[in-house]
């Protein structure tokens, strides 16, 4: 009889663990869905335009032998580097 009681206790505990894991799975699935929505907002058109504007600015700075990190830091400090105005033909 004691083995039957132990077996019943283990079965009851297994059911509790399975329910807890299922609840955690639902919670994590909700978090994954929220993360996917956040990533989609990051991929919006305006964000993409900003990303390419920054990339183009840094690429131009690099082509003019300007340290890219310094150019970025200076731009964020309010002192952006500007390429020289070309001489007229």
Secondary structure, 3 states (H helix, E strand, C coil): CHHHHHHHHHHHHHHHHHHHHHHHHHHHHHHHHHHHHHHHHHCCHHHHHHHHHHHHHHHHHHHCCCCHHHHHHHHHCCCCCCCCCCCCC
